[in-house]
Amino acid sequence: MSHLFRELLQKVGSGTHTNKALTRAEAALALELMWTHRATPAQIGAFLIAHRIRRPTVEELAGMLDTYYRFGPRLAPITANHPVLVMGVPYDGRSRTAPLAPLTALVLAAAGCPVVQHGAAVMPTKYGLPLVKVWELLGVHWRDLTLEALQHLLQVTHVGFLYIPRLFPLSTILTPYREEIGKRPPLATLELMWSPYGGESLLAMGYVHPPTETLIRGALGLHHVPRYLLVKGLEGSPDLPRDRKAIIGIFQAGAESSPSEFTRLTLSARAQGLAGTDAPLTAPAETRLGADLMQVITGEVETELGRSVIWNSGFYLWQVGAAADLNQGMAQAEALLRGGQVQAKQQELIQEINRISG
């Protein structure tokens, strides 16, 4: 038993009137002790449940994010005309709506805009369809790639995906506890906030509940992240919805003579001529989704999924600076899909992975 961890647990796990927030340094240490098994299983389970009931503080999330950066892998900066879009997508996957992030990445890469994603395999307690599986439906296999291989792929193809069980196995140590306690612990929010890229980037994160947005804003503020997007997206992802208004928060750090700004942007797909419903994830999910994804990649965009990809890709092309506004971004995305450049990017990615995996 770790007596040091017990002291941290006593702070978090006390009653409503007696519990105390951990400092940033204590929270960083707590996650390290859990990852390195210096805390016992009983202590870890108690901490995760107590933390969920009490809810984390901004300082605690910032401290745990410190531990992610201390132990996690990092891609080195690449040469690019636009900041790398890092997409924070929940590891627990999707169960109701079709994931858009892989196609969005291919569209942006076809436009010369690099994208980095990261994720795991099927995760409790949702057991949704994970991003790595969606990529495999497109013929792109990331699971066995080294960090060096990903560095090469990001520079050459402008797409990278870090498969966490291989490249950051330490962060998966707590996964069985999600299964055993039947709850997604608050520190899972770190999966959205962590960026495995070391250069200029734009971090885009999804969320569901407004308190999560508040916590993320505070923690990223303590980490001095200069610009990021918070999207009230599909199933907690940064995929913009079409059947309701898309609500996006945009943070921009100020220069020496101007203050930092957090602005709220509300977008309507209907107002942009893309009214419709978000493409459902119907059974059998993988068989149907794979065919639908390939249909869009080959330029058949007059589908619900195709319109959603244009909507999302156009937005992100605008945000990384590759398009002057949303309308131009959507027009560019549609042209890339119809013109075959996105399919060519998919094939380039597959061929390059095959070559370096050789």
DRENLUMTI-784362 format. One record per residue (C-alpha): x, y, z; residue in one letter. Coordinates in nm, 4 decimals. Each point is the difference from the previous one (the first is absolute). Example, Ala and Ser with C-alpha at 12.3 -4.5 7.8 and 13.67 -1.06 7.14 Angstrom:
<pts>
PT/1.2300/-0.4500/0.7800/a
PT/0.1370/0.3440/-0.0660/s
</pts>
This chain:
<pts>
PT/0.0000/0.0000/0.0000/m
PT/0.1170/0.3515/-0.0789/s
PT/-0.0264/0.2180/0.3099/h
PT/0.0671/0.3046/-0.2168/l
PT/-0.2894/-0.0853/-0.2289/f
PT/-0.2213/-0.0660/0.3036/r
PT/0.0538/0.3605/0.1063/e
PT/-0.1112/0.1212/-0.3425/l
PT/-0.2974/-0.2358/0.0074/l
PT/-0.1056/0.1297/0.3409/q
PT/-0.0165/0.3513/-0.1412/k
PT/-0.2123/-0.0984/-0.3002/v
PT/-0.2123/-0.2627/0.1740/g
PT/-0.1101/0.1862/0.3118/s
PT/-0.3572/0.1193/0.0495/g
PT/-0.1732/0.2911/-0.1637/t
PT/0.1185/0.2491/0.2591/h
PT/0.3455/-0.1427/0.0697/t
PT/0.1466/-0.0960/-0.3368/n
PT/0.2806/0.2149/-0.1368/k
PT/0.1125/0.0654/-0.3539/a
PT/0.3404/-0.1293/-0.0985/l
PT/0.2616/0.2466/-0.1064/t
PT/0.1264/-0.0187/-0.3565/r
PT/0.3143/-0.1804/0.1153/a
PT/-0.2002/-0.2453/0.2164/e
PT/-0.2325/-0.0844/-0.2881/a
PT/0.2970/-0.0623/-0.2291/a
PT/0.1480/-0.2288/0.2638/l
PT/-0.3315/-0.1829/0.0544/a
PT/-0.0229/-0.0978/-0.3658/l
PT/0.3649/-0.1068/-0.0045/e
PT/-0.0487/-0.2209/0.3065/l
PT/-0.3026/-0.1653/-0.1625/m
PT/0.1763/-0.0525/-0.3318/w
PT/0.3091/-0.1512/0.1626/t
PT/-0.1964/-0.2350/0.2307/h
PT/0.1370/0.1627/0.3143/r
PT/-0.3637/0.0447/0.0978/a
PT/-0.1865/-0.3219/0.0694/t
PT/-0.3057/-0.1076/-0.2027/p
PT/-0.2223/0.0794/0.2993/a
PT/0.1498/0.3479/0.0264/q
PT/-0.0328/0.0635/-0.3741/i
PT/-0.3645/-0.1100/-0.0132/g
PT/-0.0840/0.2118/0.3022/a
PT/0.1724/0.3036/-0.1495/f
PT/-0.1753/-0.0298/-0.3379/l
PT/-0.3437/-0.0337/0.1580/i
PT/0.0600/0.2813/0.2505/a
PT/0.1340/0.2255/-0.2744/h
PT/-0.3059/-0.0658/-0.2138/r
PT/-0.2411/0.0756/0.2841/i
PT/0.1802/0.3137/0.1133/r
PT/0.1044/0.1079/-0.3555/r
PT/0.3517/0.1216/-0.0834/p
PT/0.1201/0.3548/0.0303/t
PT/0.1777/0.2026/-0.2665/v
PT/0.3312/-0.0327/0.1877/e
PT/-0.0403/-0.3770/0.0308/e
PT/-0.0602/-0.0448/-0.3735/l
PT/0.2951/0.2256/-0.0782/a
PT/0.2209/-0.2062/0.2310/g
PT/-0.1058/-0.3296/-0.1525/m
PT/0.0599/0.1477/-0.3437/l
PT/0.3526/0.0803/0.1211/d
PT/0.0472/-0.3737/0.0547/t
PT/-0.1305/-0.0752/-0.3499/y
PT/0.2625/0.2316/-0.1440/y
PT/0.2742/-0.1348/0.2260/r
PT/-0.0509/-0.3628/-0.1029/f
PT/-0.1783/0.0173/-0.3366/g
PT/0.1473/-0.0181/-0.3531/p
PT/0.0377/0.3158/-0.2056/r
PT/0.0280/0.0547/-0.3729/l
PT/0.2600/0.2580/-0.0953/a
PT/-0.0976/0.3134/-0.1947/p
PT/-0.0307/-0.0414/-0.3761/i
PT/0.0246/0.2450/-0.2867/t
PT/-0.3500/0.1057/-0.1064/a
PT/-0.1882/0.3046/-0.1269/n
PT/-0.2680/-0.0323/0.2667/h
PT/-0.0106/-0.0961/0.3686/p
PT/-0.0518/-0.3686/0.0661/v
PT/-0.3604/-0.0741/0.0947/l
PT/0.0036/-0.2282/0.3065/v
PT/-0.3398/-0.1589/0.0515/m
PT/-0.0954/-0.1023/0.3545/g
PT/-0.2542/-0.2774/-0.0570/v
PT/-0.1379/-0.2111/0.2892/p
PT/0.1722/-0.3367/0.0121/y
PT/-0.3226/-0.1780/0.0897/d
PT/-0.1254/0.0292/-0.3578/g
PT/-0.3341/0.0490/-0.1666/r
PT/-0.3266/-0.1904/0.0274/s
PT/-0.2669/0.2200/-0.1616/r
PT/0.1491/0.2197/-0.2731/t
PT/0.2571/-0.0623/-0.2712/a
PT/0.3522/0.1221/0.0896/p
PT/0.1228/0.2767/-0.2303/l
PT/0.3524/0.0724/0.1259/a
PT/0.1929/-0.2413/-0.2292/p
PT/-0.1636/0.1398/-0.3138/l
PT/0.0448/0.3541/0.1289/t
PT/0.3713/-0.0773/0.0442/a
PT/0.0322/-0.1286/-0.3558/l
PT/-0.1729/0.3070/-0.1435/v
PT/0.2240/0.2365/0.1956/l
PT/0.3120/-0.1972/-0.0926/a
PT/-0.1020/0.0162/-0.3668/a
PT/-0.0079/0.3781/0.0426/a
PT/0.3497/0.0010/0.1532/g
PT/-0.1187/0.0348/0.3609/c
PT/0.1548/-0.2559/0.2422/p
PT/-0.2184/-0.1868/0.2495/v
PT/0.0938/-0.2089/0.3047/v
PT/-0.2413/-0.2314/0.1789/q
PT/0.0437/-0.2522/0.2794/h
PT/-0.2081/-0.2736/0.1579/g
PT/-0.0266/-0.3519/0.1339/a
PT/-0.1917/-0.3191/-0.0717/a
PT/-0.3547/-0.0675/0.1221/v
PT/-0.0312/0.1627/0.3425/m
PT/-0.2365/-0.0462/0.2944/p
PT/-0.2533/0.1056/0.1003/t
PT/-0.1464/0.1077/-0.3313/k
PT/0.1728/-0.2614/-0.2195/y
PT/-0.0610/0.2202/-0.3011/g
PT/0.1626/-0.0190/-0.3410/l
PT/0.3531/0.1443/0.0448/p
PT/0.1788/0.2209/-0.2511/l
PT/0.2717/-0.2569/-0.0672/v
PT/-0.2666/-0.2399/-0.1282/k
PT/-0.1557/0.2681/-0.2199/v
PT/0.3412/0.0590/-0.1565/w
PT/0.0293/-0.3734/-0.0639/e
PT/-0.3308/0.0081/-0.1857/l
PT/0.1793/0.2450/-0.2308/l
PT/0.2910/-0.2407/-0.0447/g
PT/0.2337/0.2026/0.2250/v
PT/0.1683/-0.1991/0.2785/h
PT/0.1692/0.1870/0.2843/w
PT/0.0282/-0.2530/0.2827/r
PT/0.3517/-0.1311/-0.0646/d
PT/0.1721/0.3249/-0.0953/l
PT/0.2858/0.1473/0.2010/t
PT/0.0268/0.3648/0.0955/l
PT/0.2794/0.0389/-0.2551/e
PT/-0.2248/-0.1385/-0.2738/a
PT/-0.2771/0.2397/0.1003/l
PT/0.2414/0.2912/-0.0089/q
PT/0.0842/-0.0897/-0.3593/h
PT/-0.3635/-0.0477/-0.0983/l
PT/-0.1042/0.3327/0.1484/l
PT/0.2704/0.1845/-0.1919/q
PT/-0.0612/-0.1817/-0.3291/v
PT/-0.3767/-0.0583/-0.0032/t
PT/-0.1129/0.2598/0.2580/h
PT/-0.1922/-0.2631/0.1991/v
PT/0.0973/-0.1724/0.3237/g
PT/-0.1822/-0.2192/0.2507/f
PT/0.1543/-0.1157/0.3277/l
PT/-0.1328/-0.3360/0.1130/y
PT/0.0285/0.0416/0.3742/i
PT/0.0213/-0.3671/0.1126/p
PT/0.3252/-0.0260/-0.1981/r
PT/0.1505/0.3462/0.0316/l
PT/-0.1202/0.1046/0.3459/f
PT/-0.0880/-0.3246/0.1837/p
PT/0.0481/0.1661/0.3394/l
PT/-0.3179/0.2006/-0.0573/s
PT/-0.2035/-0.3197/-0.0530/t
PT/0.0755/-0.1422/0.3438/i
PT/-0.3207/0.1456/0.1436/l
PT/-0.2215/-0.1352/-0.2804/t
PT/-0.1021/-0.3176/0.1909/p
PT/-0.1229/0.2206/0.2846/y
PT/-0.2524/0.1605/-0.2347/r
PT/-0.1375/-0.3482/-0.0586/e
PT/-0.0011/-0.1000/0.3644/e
PT/-0.1543/0.3162/0.1467/i
PT/-0.2373/0.0423/-0.2944/g
PT/0.0661/0.3721/-0.0339/k
PT/0.2133/0.2214/-0.2180/r
PT/0.2313/0.1849/0.2422/p
PT/0.0413/0.3768/-0.0289/p
PT/0.3669/-0.0377/-0.0905/l
PT/-0.1203/-0.1425/-0.3338/a
PT/-0.0448/0.3677/-0.0900/t
PT/0.3796/0.0067/-0.0292/l
PT/-0.0298/-0.2110/-0.3148/e
PT/-0.1644/0.2997/-0.1653/l
PT/0.2433/0.2601/0.1321/m
PT/0.3321/-0.1757/-0.0624/w
PT/0.1879/0.0892/-0.3177/s
PT/0.2677/-0.2433/-0.1222/p
PT/0.1426/0.2602/-0.2401/y
PT/0.2807/0.2345/0.0998/g
PT/-0.0303/0.2753/-0.2605/g
PT/-0.2491/0.2721/-0.0898/e
PT/-0.3454/-0.1534/0.0160/s
PT/-0.3694/0.0611/0.0358/l
PT/-0.1566/-0.2275/0.2599/l
PT/-0.3654/-0.0857/-0.0690/a
PT/-0.1899/-0.1796/0.2777/m
PT/-0.3554/-0.1225/0.0329/g
PT/-0.2189/0.0097/0.3083/y
PT/-0.3569/-0.0725/0.1086/v
PT/-0.0616/0.1724/0.3337/h
PT/0.0709/0.3720/0.0591/p
PT/0.1950/-0.0656/0.3262/p
PT/0.2499/-0.2010/-0.2059/t
PT/0.0596/0.3019/-0.2209/e
PT/0.0664/0.2154/0.3072/t
PT/0.2510/-0.2489/0.1412/l
PT/0.1835/-0.0366/-0.3314/i
PT/0.0237/0.3750/-0.0447/r
PT/0.1459/0.0426/0.3455/g
PT/0.2514/-0.2839/-0.0314/a
PT/0.1188/0.1077/-0.3451/l
PT/0.0339/0.3519/0.1349/g
PT/0.2418/-0.1269/0.2648/l
PT/0.1914/-0.1743/-0.2806/h
PT/0.0065/0.3236/-0.2015/h
PT/-0.1426/-0.1577/-0.3158/v
PT/-0.0171/0.2947/-0.2428/p
PT/-0.2936/-0.1081/-0.2169/r
PT/-0.2565/-0.2772/0.0098/y
PT/-0.3533/-0.0942/-0.1023/l
PT/-0.2697/-0.1527/0.2221/l
PT/-0.2825/-0.1618/-0.1954/v
PT/-0.3308/-0.1156/0.1439/k
PT/0.0133/-0.2804/-0.2508/g
PT/-0.1377/-0.3403/-0.0836/l
PT/0.0302/-0.2379/0.2968/e
PT/0.2608/0.2204/0.1643/g
PT/0.2216/0.0167/-0.3085/s
PT/0.1143/0.3072/-0.1962/p
PT/-0.2265/-0.1097/-0.2889/d
PT/-0.2436/0.2862/-0.0681/l
PT/-0.3675/-0.1054/-0.0054/p
PT/-0.2351/0.0835/-0.2859/r
PT/-0.3399/-0.0728/0.1540/d
PT/0.0475/0.2677/0.2670/r
PT/0.2030/0.3165/0.0283/k
PT/0.3712/-0.0500/0.0464/a
PT/0.1361/0.1803/0.3055/i
PT/0.3736/0.0702/-0.0048/i
PT/0.2200/0.1811/0.2479/g
PT/0.3157/0.1579/-0.1403/i
PT/0.2858/0.1081/0.2226/f
PT/0.2728/0.2291/-0.1276/q
PT/0.2792/0.1185/0.2271/a
PT/0.0680/0.3695/-0.0197/g
PT/0.3162/0.1659/-0.1200/a
PT/0.1922/0.2480/0.2123/e
PT/-0.2412/0.2812/-0.0784/s
PT/-0.3263/-0.1959/-0.0081/s
PT/-0.1835/-0.2189/0.2515/p
PT/-0.0812/-0.3666/-0.0492/s
PT/-0.3439/-0.0732/-0.1415/e
PT/-0.2482/-0.2837/0.0286/f
PT/-0.2769/0.0367/-0.2542/t
PT/-0.3099/-0.2068/-0.0606/r
PT/-0.0889/-0.0976/-0.3547/l
PT/-0.3385/-0.1500/-0.0925/t
PT/-0.0311/-0.1516/-0.3462/l
PT/-0.3003/-0.1422/-0.1822/s
PT/0.0427/-0.2587/-0.2734/a
PT/-0.3501/0.0855/-0.1186/r
PT/0.1016/0.3610/-0.0562/a
PT/0.2900/-0.1249/-0.2139/q
PT/-0.2215/-0.2164/-0.2197/g
PT/0.0971/-0.3262/0.1721/l
PT/-0.3174/-0.0729/0.1932/a
PT/-0.0557/-0.3616/0.0929/g
PT/0.0630/-0.2556/0.2688/t
PT/0.3275/-0.1273/0.1364/d
PT/0.0876/-0.3317/-0.1622/a
PT/-0.0987/-0.2801/0.2399/p
PT/0.2259/-0.2878/0.0957/l
PT/-0.2294/-0.2869/-0.0936/t
PT/0.0501/-0.3733/0.0421/a
PT/0.2000/-0.1756/-0.1198/p
PT/0.2008/0.3144/0.0745/a
PT/0.3364/-0.0899/-0.1465/e
PT/-0.1254/-0.1526/-0.3250/t
PT/-0.2385/0.2824/-0.0756/r
PT/0.2303/0.2794/0.1125/l
PT/0.2936/-0.1258/-0.2041/g
PT/-0.2066/0.0104/-0.3182/a
PT/-0.1369/0.3449/0.0835/d
PT/0.3472/0.1389/0.0706/l
PT/0.1384/-0.1303/-0.3266/m
PT/-0.2955/0.1482/-0.1869/q
PT/0.0874/0.3446/0.1322/v
PT/0.3718/-0.0414/-0.0696/i
PT/-0.0712/-0.0824/-0.3614/t
PT/-0.1830/0.3288/-0.0393/g
PT/-0.3634/-0.0997/0.0529/e
PT/-0.0821/0.2721/0.2492/v
PT/-0.3772/0.0276/-0.0464/e
PT/-0.0641/-0.2076/0.3103/t
PT/-0.0551/0.0906/0.3641/e
PT/0.3521/-0.1164/0.0798/l
PT/0.1446/0.1886/-0.2966/g
PT/-0.1685/0.3245/0.0994/r
PT/0.1231/-0.0418/0.3569/s
PT/0.3578/-0.0472/-0.1225/v
PT/-0.0228/0.3156/-0.2134/i
PT/-0.1463/0.1906/0.2962/w
PT/0.2756/-0.1096/0.2382/n
PT/0.2897/0.0177/-0.2432/s
PT/-0.1039/0.3464/-0.1125/g
PT/-0.0089/0.1221/0.3572/f
PT/0.3435/-0.1341/0.0861/y
PT/0.1549/0.1232/-0.3262/l
PT/-0.1217/0.3429/0.1032/w
PT/0.1317/-0.0293/0.3548/q
PT/0.3544/-0.1086/-0.0983/v
PT/0.0195/0.2876/-0.2486/g
PT/-0.0268/-0.1928/-0.3264/a
PT/-0.3291/0.1723/-0.0890/a
PT/-0.1065/0.3608/0.0465/a
PT/-0.3389/-0.0919/0.1451/d
PT/-0.2384/-0.2886/0.0547/l
PT/-0.1577/0.0185/-0.3453/n
PT/0.3365/-0.0103/-0.1711/q
PT/0.1053/-0.2893/0.2212/g
PT/-0.3076/-0.2047/-0.0873/m
PT/0.0433/0.0706/-0.3710/a
PT/0.3624/-0.1073/0.0231/q
PT/-0.0901/-0.3192/0.1866/a
PT/-0.2632/-0.0943/-0.2556/e
PT/0.2373/0.0690/-0.2892/a
PT/0.2706/-0.2193/0.1562/l
PT/-0.2450/-0.2862/0.0480/l
PT/-0.1548/0.0234/-0.3446/r
PT/0.3355/0.0570/-0.1696/g
PT/0.1561/-0.3196/0.1352/g
PT/0.2689/0.1661/0.2130/q
PT/-0.1366/-0.1478/0.3236/v
PT/-0.0039/-0.3508/-0.1451/q
PT/0.3541/0.0575/-0.1255/a
PT/0.1049/0.1053/0.3508/k
PT/-0.1537/-0.3170/0.1449/q
PT/0.1925/-0.2119/-0.2514/q
PT/0.3224/0.1910/0.0644/e
PT/-0.0372/-0.0614/0.3726/l
PT/-0.0653/-0.3727/-0.0461/i
PT/0.2951/-0.0395/-0.2368/q
PT/0.2392/0.1898/0.2244/e
PT/-0.0995/-0.2062/0.3047/i
PT/0.0470/-0.3197/-0.1998/n
PT/0.3406/0.1197/-0.1192/r
PT/0.1408/0.0886/0.3425/i
PT/-0.1578/-0.3098/0.1597/s
PT/0.1545/-0.2085/-0.2794/g
</pts>
